Amino acid sequence: MATKRMNVLVYSGNGSTVESVRHCLYSLRRLLSPTYAVITVTGNAIIKEPWTASCALLVFPGGADLGYCRTLNGEGNRRISQYVERGGLYLGLCAGGYYGSKRCEFEVGKKAMEVVGNRELAFFPGTCRGCAFSGFVYHSEEGTRAVELRITKTALPKSTVPEVFLSYYNGGGVFVDAPKFTNQGVEVLASFTEDLDVAAGEGSASMVYCKVGDGAAVLTSTHPEYGQPEPFSNLDPTIDVPGYDKIVKALKEDDQQRTDFFKACLLKLGLQVSQAQTAIPSLSRLHLSSAETADASGLIEKLKDIITEQDGEQYIVDENDTFHLEKPSRWSLGSVADALPRMTDGASENPEEENEEDEEKLIDYDKIVKRLLVHDIDQPESKDTPYFNHHAYIANLKHYESQGRGGGRTFGKELLYGEVVTSTNTLLEKNTAILRRLPTGFTATATVQVAGRGRGTNVWVSPAGSLMFSTVVRHQMSINAQAPVVFLQYLAALAIVEGVRTYDHGYQRIPVRLKWPNDIFASDPADTSGKTFVKIGGILVNSHYSDSEYLCVVGVGLNTTNASPTTSLNALNPPIPFTLEKLLARVLTCFSTLYERFVRTGFDQYFEDLYYKHWLHTDQIVTLEAEGGIRARLKGITTDWGLLKAEELGWEDRPTGRMLTLQSDSNSFDFFKGLIKRKV
């Protein structure tokens, strides 16, 4: 089995700068979505998490490479080197370029600035020497230039690339004698056209491609990821540095050439690049509704003590987000149409211009006021939520509810929907004042997430067509001994698989399975043997303890109608294609039924049988890294705390009689390598 590499990891740990990380995320998401998930990764995760199997590209942005060394020298760099040598890809931008070279020489002879030394990665087998142009000042734009680069067109894939273009520069080096390393797999992608302030040896290489084992690295001294899409700017031209406004203007005018070159570099690495740049979407209005419309007003009543008023308008200011409450009953149909989703209040009198500008800029989504429309008279109409049919969802929820045998509360009766949101998990879990007032079963769903969250370093790409939702579960401490809260992730996984297979008649053989502890896999449609599995979904459970209960938010992402980044339910040949509204209703009714039983019985024999019916790991042999690399055969999970049970194997894989238990939050399971690693 081989897993599909779908994560692009941008290092955001010690040594990186916030601005460089943000520019990386912005440009890479525009060029690589929806095929890849572009997310940040810390040094701790690089050292301790099993990130390599799912990583398509590891990116080290601008900053200070000494910080990278302090964090990653030794084990971290060993893992990075091994990842690249075994087929991984590395992109080093400015400081990341210094860091990826065999030797770094920075501002030699300037005591307060000098950084000189060998580097462990050594993807470029020579020296990166800087600053290529004098004037660099840490945490300043004083040394910034718009430098002209000449492209080596023969080194890049057949694509539209210019002869020369302007690139943002601030402190980068030159790759000394780069043409001399051709026989070691080095290709010069671009060179400086201007005279440099340091000795460059042969050539003036500003960007190089390095073949490393089965993988490759691209190292740059400038910042091709610093985009300036017309007519907007992600650099502030008003910064008080002489001539800086002219630099920004020049970069903006040359932005298409920069984009074409950066695309060509990503193609050179073998990545799938979007033909058209993916727009960074603006956040939409949130819609609060209920299967029983009066309940929506009841929810607002429960929030009354945290609602504030300003200039006659109502707001909820919580830990992570601020919400502006609106009611459709106050408006005519015309005023509703005029109030289409907007990113910020009062920035422009033309909503279309405002949305267009916001889509092109670097955005801090947490600072944007979220507009919350309360539907206390009827469900949202299709013209208000064209990508989610509330009437179809409620009809299916009631249909499935009528088929159930439970008498408890059906999950999903109260619904928060947004066409574009940050993250359904974040909206609930990070706003604890609201969370403490929400009932069990309250669900948030969205069409697109722009800041999705996953377990550990994992993330789920959240394009349109993926079923994304988060559900609140208030789990009483008094029942935790009988029904431990840790099993919520298993219940959610079962609800997904059971929901898919009981969606309607003829769906019981849809090939979806469970991977411990909280992933959903499916048979790869491209493999007719049925032996290859790919991830199509994941689960994230966050909890707070308050007033003798666990306040849990169970987040789910499931590829349903979208083909990227792996495959989807609709690619598995269902009798009739799945719809998001009906599938959400089915999964939630399954979840509520399973949870109601679990509260009564705990994880009893019924749940064991159901879980093992769907999981992938029966008698799988794995290596336990934390136990000295011993081999063991997986035997199931414990029914008290949901620990993974493994039977130690000795000579010729014969059982030794020793049983081990592994906790999901303390171990990471690379299913495709059969390796269980201990988290520290």
C-alpha positions in Angstrom: 0.0 0.0 0.0 1.1 3.6 -0.6 -0.5 6.7 0.8 -1.1 9.7 -1.3 1.0 12.7 -0.3 -1.4 15.6 0.1 0.1 17.9 2.7 2.3 20.9 2.0 3.9 21.7 5.3 5.2 25.2 5.9 7.6 25.5 8.9 6.4 28.0 11.4 8.7 27.3 14.3 11.8 28.9 15.9 13.6 31.1 13.3 10.6 31.7 11.0 8.9 35.1 10.7 5.2 35.6 10.7 5.1 37.5 7.5 7.2 35.0 5.6 4.9 32.2 6.8 1.8 34.1 5.8 3.1 34.8 2.3 4.0 31.1 1.8 0.5 30.0 2.9 -1.1 32.7 0.7 0.8 31.9 -2.5 1.0 28.1 -2.2 -2.7 27.8 -1.4 -3.5 29.9 -4.5 -1.4 27.6 -6.7 -1.8 24.2 -5.2 -5.5 24.1 -3.9 -7.5 21.9 -3.9 -5.0 19.1 -4.6 -2.9 19.8 -1.6 -3.5 21.0 2.0 -1.1 23.8 2.7 -0.6 24.1 6.5 2.0 25.0 9.1 4.2 22.6 11.0 6.3 23.2 14.1 9.8 21.9 14.9 8.4 19.7 17.6 6.1 18.0 15.0 8.9 17.5 12.5 10.9 15.7 15.2 8.2 13.7 16.8 5.2 13.2 14.4 4.9 10.8 11.5 4.5 13.5 8.9 6.6 12.1 6.1 4.2 9.6 4.5 1.6 12.3 3.8 3.9 15.2 3.0 4.1 16.3 -0.6 6.4 19.3 0.0 8.2 20.7 3.1 8.8 24.4 3.0 11.2 26.5 5.0 10.3 30.2 4.7 12.3 33.4 5.3 13.6 34.2 8.8 16.9 33.3 10.5 18.4 29.9 9.8 20.2 29.8 13.1 16.8 29.4 14.7 16.1 26.4 12.4 19.5 24.9 13.4 18.8 25.3 17.2 15.5 23.5 16.9 16.2 20.8 14.3 19.9 20.0 14.3 20.3 16.3 15.0 17.0 14.3 14.9 15.0 16.9 13.1 17.4 17.3 10.2 18.0 13.5 10.1 14.3 13.1 9.5 14.1 15.9 6.9 17.1 14.4 5.0 15.7 10.9 5.0 12.3 12.2 3.8 13.9 14.0 0.8 16.3 11.1 0.0 13.3 8.8 -0.1 11.3 10.8 -2.6 10.2 13.9 -0.6 10.4 17.5 -1.8 12.0 20.6 -0.1 11.5 24.3 -0.9 13.8 26.7 0.9 13.1 30.4 0.6 15.8 32.9 1.6 16.7 31.7 5.1 15.4 28.3 4.0 17.9 28.5 1.1 20.8 29.1 3.4 19.6 26.3 5.7 19.4 23.8 2.8 23.0 24.5 1.7 26.1 22.7 2.8 27.6 25.9 4.2 26.1 29.2 5.2 28.2 32.4 5.1 26.2 35.5 6.1 27.6 39.0 6.5 31.1 37.7 7.1 33.3 40.2 9.0 30.3 42.1 10.6 30.5 41.0 14.2 26.9 41.8 15.1 25.5 40.1 12.0 28.0 37.3 11.1 26.7 33.8 10.8 29.1 31.2 9.4 29.0 27.4 9.6 28.2 24.1 8.0 24.6 22.9 7.7 23.4 19.4 8.1 20.9 19.2 5.3 23.4 20.1 2.5 21.0 19.7 -0.4 23.1 22.2 -2.3 26.6 20.8 -2.0 28.3 24.2 -1.8 28.0 27.5 0.0 25.2 30.0 0.1 26.9 33.4 0.7 25.2 36.6 1.6 24.0 39.2 1.7 24.0 39.3 -2.1 23.2 43.0 -1.8 24.2 45.1 1.2 21.9 47.0 3.5 20.1 44.2 5.2 18.6 45.1 8.6 16.7 42.5 10.7 13.0 43.0 11.1 13.1 45.9 8.6 12.4 46.7 5.0 15.5 48.9 4.7 17.5 46.3 2.7 14.5 45.4 0.5 15.0 45.5 -3.3 13.1 44.5 -6.4 15.9 42.5 -8.0 16.0 41.4 -11.6 16.5 37.6 -12.2 17.3 35.9 -15.5 15.6 32.5 -15.9 17.3 29.4 -17.2 14.4 28.4 -19.3 16.0 25.1 -20.4 16.0 23.9 -16.8 12.2 24.4 -16.3 9.3 22.4 -17.6 7.6 23.5 -20.8 5.5 26.4 -19.6 5.1 30.1 -20.1 8.0 31.7 -18.2 9.6 35.0 -19.0 13.2 35.7 -19.8 13.6 38.0 -16.8 11.4 39.1 -13.9 11.5 41.1 -10.7 11.5 39.4 -7.3 11.3 40.6 -3.7 14.8 40.5 -2.1 15.7 41.1 1.5 18.9 39.5 2.8 19.3 36.4 0.6 22.5 34.9 -0.6 24.1 33.6 -3.8 24.7 30.0 -4.4 28.5 30.1 -4.9 29.9 28.2 -8.0 26.5 26.6 -8.6 27.3 25.6 -12.3 30.3 23.6 -11.1 28.0 21.2 -9.2 26.1 20.1 -12.3 27.5 16.5 -12.1 26.0 16.4 -8.5 22.5 17.0 -9.7 22.4 20.8 -9.4 20.6 23.0 -12.0 20.6 26.8 -11.9 17.0 28.0 -12.3 17.6 31.7 -12.1 20.5 34.1 -11.8 21.0 37.7 -10.6 21.5 40.1 -13.5 23.1 42.9 -11.3 26.5 43.1 -9.8 26.7 41.5 -6.3 28.3 42.7 -3.1 29.8 39.3 -2.3 32.0 36.9 -4.3 29.7 34.5 -6.2 32.4 32.4 -7.9 31.2 31.0 -11.2 27.8 32.3 -12.1 25.4 34.4 -10.0 22.8 31.7 -9.1 19.8 33.0 -7.1 17.8 29.8 -7.4 18.9 26.2 -7.7 17.3 22.8 -8.2 19.1 19.9 -6.4 18.5 16.3 -7.0 18.7 14.5 -3.6 18.4 10.7 -3.7 14.9 9.9 -5.0 13.7 13.4 -4.0 14.6 17.0 -4.8 15.0 20.5 -3.3 14.6 24.0 -4.7 16.5 26.7 -2.9 16.0 30.4 -3.5 17.7 33.6 -2.3 14.8 35.8 -3.1 11.1 35.5 -2.3 9.1 34.3 -5.4 6.2 33.6 -3.0 5.7 37.3 -2.2 2.7 37.9 -4.5 1.3 41.3 -5.4 -1.8 40.5 -7.5 -3.1 43.5 -9.4 -4.7 45.8 -8.5 -3.9 45.0 -4.8 -0.8 44.6 -2.7 0.2 42.3 0.1 3.1 44.6 0.8 2.4 47.9 2.5 3.7 50.7 0.3 3.3 53.3 3.1 6.1 51.8 5.2 8.5 54.7 6.1 11.5 53.5 4.1 12.9 55.7 1.3 11.9 54.3 -2.1 9.9 51.4 -0.7 6.7 52.5 -2.4 8.5 52.3 -5.8 9.7 48.8 -5.0 6.2 47.7 -4.2 4.9 49.3 -7.4 7.6 47.6 -9.5 6.9 44.2 -8.0 3.2 44.6 -8.5 3.6 45.4 -12.2 5.7 42.3 -12.7 3.5 40.0 -10.6 2.3 37.8 -13.5 5.8 37.0 -14.5 6.7 36.1 -10.9 3.6 33.9 -10.7 4.5 32.1 -13.9 8.0 31.4 -12.7 6.9 30.2 -9.3 4.5 27.8 -11.0 7.3 26.5 -13.1 9.4 25.8 -10.0 6.6 23.9 -8.4 6.1 21.9 -11.6 9.8 21.2 -11.7 9.4 19.6 -8.3 6.7 17.4 -9.7 3.7 19.0 -8.0 0.3 19.3 -9.5 -0.3 23.0 -10.0 -3.7 24.6 -10.6 -4.2 25.9 -14.1 -6.0 28.9 -12.7 -5.0 30.5 -9.4 -7.5 29.5 -6.7 -9.0 32.7 -5.2 -8.7 32.9 -1.4 -12.5 33.1 -0.6 -14.1 35.7 1.6 -16.0 34.6 4.7 -19.8 34.4 4.2 -22.7 35.1 6.5 -23.5 32.4 9.0 -27.1 31.1 9.2 -28.6 29.8 12.4 -31.7 27.7 12.1 -33.6 24.8 13.7 -35.8 22.0 12.6 -38.4 23.6 14.8 -38.0 27.3 13.9 -38.9 28.6 17.4 -35.9 26.8 18.8 -33.6 29.2 16.9 -35.0 32.1 19.0 -34.6 29.9 22.1 -30.9 29.5 21.4 -30.4 33.2 21.1 -32.3 33.6 24.4 -29.8 31.3 26.0 -27.0 33.5 24.8 -28.7 36.7 26.0 -26.3 37.2 28.9 -23.3 37.4 26.6 -24.9 39.6 24.0 -23.8 43.3 23.9 -25.3 46.2 22.1 -23.5 48.9 20.1 -25.3 51.6 18.1 -28.4 49.6 18.2 -26.7 46.4 16.9 -26.2 43.2 18.8 -22.8 41.5 19.1 -21.3 38.5 20.9 -17.6 39.0 21.6 -16.1 35.6 22.5 -12.5 34.3 23.0 -11.7 33.8 19.3 -14.4 35.5 17.3 -16.9 38.4 17.3 -20.4 37.7 15.9 -22.8 40.4 14.7 -26.4 39.1 15.2 -28.9 39.8 12.5 -32.5 38.8 12.0 -34.2 38.4 8.6 -37.6 39.4 10.1 -36.2 43.0 10.3 -35.6 43.2 6.5 -37.5 43.3 3.3 -36.4 40.8 0.6 -34.5 43.6 -1.1 -32.4 44.5 1.9 -31.5 40.8 2.4 -30.3 40.6 -1.2 -28.2 43.8 -0.7 -26.5 42.3 2.4 -24.5 39.6 0.6 -21.5 38.1 2.4 -18.8 40.7 3.1 -15.5 40.4 4.9 -15.6 43.6 7.0 -18.1 46.2 8.0 -18.1 49.6 6.4 -14.9 49.2 4.3 -16.7 49.8 1.0 -20.1 50.8 -0.3 -19.7 48.4 -3.2 -19.9 44.8 -1.8 -18.6 43.3 -5.1 -15.5 45.5 -5.0 -15.0 44.7 -1.3 -15.2 41.0 -1.8 -12.9 41.0 -4.8 -10.2 43.0 -2.8 -10.5 40.8 0.3 -10.1 37.6 -1.8 -6.8 38.8 -3.0 -5.2 40.0 0.2 -3.5 38.3 3.1 -6.3 37.8 5.6 -6.4 37.3 9.4 -9.7 35.6 9.6 -9.9 35.6 13.3 -10.2 39.4 13.3 -13.1 39.5 10.9 -16.5 40.1 12.5 -18.7 37.1 11.7 -22.2 38.0 10.6 -24.8 35.7 12.1 -28.3 35.6 10.6 -30.9 34.1 12.9 -33.8 32.3 11.1 -36.6 32.3 13.7 -39.5 32.3 11.2 -38.5 29.7 8.5 -35.6 27.8 7.2 -33.1 29.7 5.0 -34.2 29.8 1.3 -32.0 28.4 -1.5 -31.3 31.9 -2.8 -29.6 32.7 0.6 -27.7 29.4 0.8 -27.4 28.1 -2.8 -24.9 25.4 -1.9 -26.9 23.9 1.0 -30.6 23.1 0.8 -31.9 23.4 4.4 -35.4 22.1 3.5 -33.9 18.9 2.0 -31.7 18.5 5.1 -34.6 18.9 7.6 -36.8 16.6 5.6 -34.1 13.8 5.5 -33.3 14.4 9.2 -37.0 13.8 10.1 -37.2 10.8 7.8 -34.3 9.1 9.4 -35.4 10.1 12.8 -38.8 8.4 12.2 -36.9 5.1 11.3 -34.9 5.1 14.5 -35.8 3.3 17.8 -34.2 5.8 20.2 -36.1 8.2 22.3 -33.2 10.6 22.9 -32.3 13.9 21.3 -31.5 13.8 17.6 -28.2 15.5 16.7 -28.4 18.2 14.1 -31.8 19.8 14.9 -30.1 23.1 15.6 -27.8 24.0 12.7 -25.2 26.7 12.0 -24.3 26.9 8.3 -21.9 29.1 6.4 -20.9 28.8 2.8 -17.3 29.9 3.6 -16.1 29.6 7.2 -12.8 29.5 9.0 -13.3 26.1 10.6 -16.5 24.6 12.0 -14.5 23.2 14.9 -12.9 26.6 15.7 -16.2 28.4 15.6 -17.5 26.2 18.3 -14.6 25.0 20.4 -12.6 28.2 20.5 -15.6 30.3 21.6 -16.2 28.9 25.0 -18.8 31.4 26.2 -21.0 30.3 23.4 -20.1 26.6 23.7 -21.1 26.5 27.3 -24.6 27.5 26.3 -25.2 25.1 23.4 -27.2 21.9 23.6 -25.9 18.4 22.8 -26.3 17.8 19.1 -25.9 21.4 18.0 -24.1 21.2 14.7 -22.1 23.6 12.5 -21.5 22.8 8.9 -20.0 24.6 5.9 -19.4 24.3 2.1 -15.8 25.5 2.3 -13.3 25.9 5.2 -10.3 28.2 4.8 -8.6 27.2 8.1 -9.5 23.6 8.7 -8.1 21.7 11.7 -6.8 18.2 12.1 -5.3 15.9 14.7 -1.6 16.5 15.4 0.0 17.8 12.2 -2.7 16.4 10.0 -5.3 18.5 8.3 -8.1 17.7 5.9 -8.3 19.7 2.7 -11.7 21.4 2.8 -12.9 22.2 -0.8 -16.5 22.4 -1.9 -17.9 18.9 -2.1 -16.5 17.7 1.2 -18.9 17.1 4.0 -17.6 19.2 6.9 -19.4 19.5 10.2 -18.8 19.8 14.0 -21.2 18.6 16.6 -21.4 19.5 20.3 -21.7 16.7 22.9 -22.1 17.5 26.6 -20.8 14.4 28.3 -21.6 14.1 32.0 -18.7 13.3 34.3 -21.1 11.1 36.3 -21.3 8.5 33.5 -17.6 8.7 32.4 -16.6 5.5 34.4 -19.2 3.5 32.5 -19.0 5.4 29.2 -15.6 7.1 28.9 -15.5 10.3 26.8 -12.5 9.0 24.9 -14.9 6.7 22.9 -16.5 9.7 21.2 -14.0 9.5 18.3 -14.9 5.8 17.8 -18.6 6.6 17.9 -18.2 9.3 15.3 -16.2 7.0 13.1 -18.9 4.3 13.3 -21.6 6.9 12.6 -19.8 7.9 9.4 -19.4 4.3 8.1 -22.9 3.2 9.2 -24.3 6.5 7.8 -22.8 5.8 4.4 -23.9 2.1 4.3 -27.4 2.9 5.5 -27.8 6.0 3.4 -30.4 4.2 1.3 -31.1 0.8 -0.3 -28.1 -0.6 -2.2 -25.4 1.3 -0.3 -24.5 -1.4 2.2 -21.4 -2.5 0.2 -19.8 0.9 -0.3 -16.2 0.1 0.6 -15.5 2.5 3.5 -13.4 1.4 6.5 -12.0 2.7 9.8 -8.3 3.3 10.6 -7.4 3.6 14.3 -8.1 5.9 15.9 -10.0 8.4 13.9 -9.6 8.2 10.1 -12.0 7.0 7.3 -10.5 5.1 4.4 -12.0 3.8 1.2 -10.9 1.4 -1.5 -9.0 3.2 -4.2 -11.2 3.3 -7.3 -8.0 3.3 -9.4 -7.0 -0.2 -8.0 -9.4 -2.9 -9.3 -7.9 -5.4 -7.0 -9.5 -3.7 -4.0 -6.2 -4.0 -2.0 -5.3 -0.3 -1.9 -7.0 2.1 0.5 -6.9 5.9 0.5 -8.0 8.4 3.2 -11.3 10.1 2.5 -12.1 11.5 5.9 -10.9 12.3 9.4 -12.3 13.1 12.9 -11.1 15.6 15.5 -12.5 15.7 19.0 -11.7 18.7 21.3 -13.0 18.9 24.9 -13.2 21.3 27.8 -14.1 20.3 31.3 -16.6 22.5 33.1 -19.2 22.1 35.8 -18.9 18.3 36.1 -19.2 17.7 32.3 -17.0 17.4 29.3 -17.9 20.0 26.6 -16.9 18.2 23.5 -16.8 19.3 19.8 -16.6 16.4 17.4 -15.3 17.6 14.0 -15.7 15.5 10.8 -14.4 16.0 7.3 -15.4 13.5 4.6 -14.8 13.7 0.8 -18.2 13.2 -0.7 -18.7 14.7 -4.1 -15.2 16.2 -4.7 -12.5 14.1 -6.5 -9.5 15.9 -4.9 -7.3 15.5 -2.9 -7.7 11.7 -2.8 -11.0 10.3 -3.8 -14.6 10.7 -2.7 -17.7 8.7 -1.9 -19.2 9.4 -5.3 -16.2 7.9 -7.0 -17.1 4.5 -5.3 -19.9 3.8 -7.7 -22.9 4.4 -5.4 -26.4 3.5 -6.9 -27.2 7.2 -6.9 -24.6 10.0 -6.1 -24.6 11.1 -2.5 -25.9 14.6 -1.6 -24.4 16.5 1.3 -27.7 17.4 2.9 -29.0 13.8 3.0 -25.6 12.3 4.1 -25.2 14.9 6.9 -28.7 14.0 8.1 -27.9 10.3 8.0 -24.6 10.5 9.8 -26.0 12.7 12.5 -29.0 10.4 13.2 -26.6 7.5 13.4 -24.4 9.4 15.7 -27.2 10.3 18.1 -28.5 6.7 18.1 -25.1 5.3 18.8 -24.4 7.9 21.5 -27.7 7.3 23.2 -26.9 3.6 23.4 -23.3 4.2 24.5 -24.5 6.3 27.5 -26.6 3.4 28.7 -24.3 0.4 28.0 -20.7 1.8 27.5 -18.6 0.3 24.7 -20.1 -3.2 25.1 -20.0 -6.3 22.8 -22.4 -4.7 20.4 -20.0 -1.8 19.8 -16.9 -4.1 19.7 -18.5 -6.2 17.0 -19.6 -3.2 15.0 -16.2 -1.6 15.2 -14.2 -4.7 14.2 -16.6 -5.2 11.3 -15.4 -2.0 9.8 -11.8 -1.5 10.9 -8.7 -2.2 8.7 -6.4 -3.7 11.3 -7.4 -7.2 12.0 -4.2 -9.2 12.9 -2.1 -6.5 11.3 1.6 -6.7 12.2 3.2 -3.5 13.3 6.5 -2.1 14.7 6.3 -0.4 18.1 9.0 2.3 18.0 8.6 3.2 21.7 9.1 -0.4 22.7 12.5 -0.7 21.0 11.2 -1.6 17.6 9.6 -4.8 18.6 7.0 -6.4 16.3 3.4 -6.9 17.5 0.1 -8.1 16.1 -2.9 -5.8 16.6 -5.7 -7.5 18.5 -8.3 -4.8 19.0 -9.1 -2.0 21.5 -9.8 -2.2 25.2 -13.5 -1.6 26.2 -12.6 0.5 29.2 -10.5 3.4 27.8 -10.3 2.6 24.1 -6.6 1.7 24.1 -5.1 -0.2 21.2 -4.2 -3.8 22.1 -1.1 -5.4 20.6 0.4 -8.8 21.1 4.2 -9.0 21.2 5.8 -11.2 18.6 9.1 -13.0 18.9 11.1 -15.3 16.7 9.4 -16.1 13.4 6.5 -13.8 14.6 5.4 -16.2 17.3 3.4 -14.7 20.2 5.4 -14.2 23.3 2.4 -13.9 25.5 3.0 -10.3 26.4 0.1 -7.9 25.6 0.7 -4.1 25.2 -1.8 -1.2 25.2 -1.3 2.0 23.3 -3.1 5.3 23.8 -4.3 7.2 20.8 -3.3 10.7 22.0 0.2 9.4 22.9 0.9 7.4 19.7 0.8 8.1 16.0 -0.1 5.2 13.7 1.4 5.2 10.1 -0.9 2.5 8.7 0.9 2.2 5.4 4.2 1.5 7.1 2.9 -0.5 10.0 4.7 1.8 12.4 3.4 3.1 15.7 5.5 6.0 17.1 5.4 7.4 20.5 4.5 11.1 20.8 6.5 13.1 23.4 
